[in-house]
Amino acid sequence: MHRLLQRQIKKHFGSIDSLPSEWEGFLNDIDTAYCQYDDDHRIVERSLELSSEELLQANKQLQDLLKTVEGQVAERTAELTKANIELEETLINLKKAQVHIVQSEKMSSLGRLIAGVAHEINNPVNFIHGNLSYLKDYIAKILNFTKLTQQNYLQGIPEMENLAEEIELEFIKQDLPQIINSMVVGTSRIQGIVQSLKNFSHMDEAEFKQVDIHKGIDNTLMILEHRLRSKSRSNHIQIIKQYGDLPLINCYAGQMNQVFVNILANAIDALEEVNYHPKNDPKSDLKRDTKGDNWGRSPYIKIQTRVIDDCFVEIAIADNSNGIPEEIQKQIFDPFFTTKPVGKGTGMGMAISYQIITEKHNGRLTCHSTIGKGTEFYIHIPIDLEKFQ
């Protein structure tokens, strides 16, 4: 008999023996029902256990699938991001290469043009300059002859004395040697410019050789001198040279000259934007800046060179312009970045300079600027590039 039925009979009737015999069939049916209930309950529990296990297993499979899908999505996203970055870098490199090729072709064409012009100018200038010494000597002899003639033969002749006064003979004798001397200075100056043009006619050459850095800087300044002494400004840009004792440097001479041109031209551009008021300007009281930032200042570019650790050369080019804001300094070497008006700058000058210094010469090009005080560029390159390649 089922334990639950036995418990109920004992509770209500004391013992099973005290029950009437006619209840036997009824009790058997109840016992069967209890047993059937237990069987059904065990079946249901088993079914629930199986369902729970299946649900847990299905949930685990779903979680595993989600993790797999998430991993695949993350992996694919990373691949797409990487591909996008590579595509952007490739596009920038292509633009840089395009501009560099165009720039190289321009420099090559400019070099050939400059070489031709320099040659055409050099021949007649050398002819003039070479004959000025003879002309100076001849004029000295003529003036001496004129002096002796005046003293010995023309004194007391009114017509000759009047003619001498009319043509200002005494002034001519004083001024003529000065004219010849100024012509000598002028032709020497032209010869210097022509020589600088000749040096710059090789700016496109890719030859790796020993060069004098100071000579390259001086040639650059010679080429840019018309901008340093612009008539549009009340005062010229002063060049302060503090050259150290540098050895010859193994480098790509033409490319280094291009870096000097870019940095110095940018410095001149920056200085042209400042309204300077020197202390000795007689009109300075009328033009005085209300902020006083540029009171008593004159524009200058300072160039310093030195050897560092017997292995590197440092070239520092500083100006006293208005300076560069910090947010712009971070982008100054980015390709195509420029603050100049459309048509005045391509935004590639400093980017190409950075590439020349860092990639071609295994060096460093950095910029330090303070608003209201000026900007300074530092170029560090090895003395012997072959040792650092």
Phi, psi and omega in degrees: 000147182295142185298324180292322178293318178300319181295321180289320180296317180296323182292320188260333186238356178092295177213162181290337182289339181277357182276150178294150182291332181289351178272359186300315181295322179295316180295325177297320179295320179295319179299318179297320181295318178300315180296320179296322178297317179299316179299314180296320181296317178297321179296317180295316179300317179297319179296318179295320178299315180297320181295319179297316178298317180296319179296315178300316179295318180295319179296318178297317179297320179294318178297317177299319180295318179297318178298318179297314181295317179298319178297318179294320178296315179298317180296318180292320178298317178297319179297316180294319178297315179298317180296322179294318178296316179297322179295317178297317179297319178297319179296316179296317179297321178295318178296317178298317180296320180297312180296320180296320179295315178298317179297317179297319180293320177298316180294324178295314179295318178297321179298316179295320179296314181297319180299318179294315180296317180299320180294317181293325179284322188296320184298305180293326179295318177298323179296314180295312183297321181294329182271347181296326179295320177294318180298319179298318179293317181296317182295321177299320179292319180295318179296322178294320178295319179297320180297314180293322180295318177300316185291323190258335188234335188258350179293136179089357177260107186301317182300316181290321178294320178294319179296318179298320179290323182294319181271003179056057184299319181297320178295320180298319181296328178279322188277329185300313177300325179293323177298315179298316180298319179294326177294322177296315179298317181296314180292326176295320177297317179297318178299320178296318178295317180298319179296320177296320177297321178298316179298321181281349176290349179253020181296337182272353185288143183258018184289135177263118185204173176280131182223160175266108182301319181298323179294320178297318178295316181297320177298320178297315179297324178297317180295324184267006187297329179297333177275331177291333182243043182295138179285347181284348180252151179285338179220146183279161177278124180275137176256120178250115181256125174233075184279135172272182179271095184259142172280175173293141186251134174278111182199179174269101191300313182300318181291323177295321176299322179296322177297315180299317179300313183298313183291315181292321178296320177295322178297318178296317177303316181294320180291329180291342180274353184259137178264092184278149178228091179297153181296328184269013178282117183297340180257012187296329180296329180281335185253007189300132179290128183297331178281337179077007184295323186252016180290126178076014181255149173234144183290139177211158171235124181252129180241120180237141177227149178197163176263137180242124176054028178061008183236335187234157174244136176247129174242116180250125180239112186239151174226166178249049177281194180284351179088173182242128177302151185300321182293333178279327179302326182291340184248002191297333180260006179285139178299139175069009176270126178209149174254003182277158179298159179300133179095346180260336180212144180267345184079014182248349183302308182285328178296316178293320178299317179297319179294318180298315184288312188280317185269316183280328186241007176053040183241201181225141174230116183233159181231133175232128184218145177232127182300130179086351182242322178140186185227146179222130175254137179244126176249124176240121177225150178290148178294317178240097186299327183299333179285342185251009180261000000 
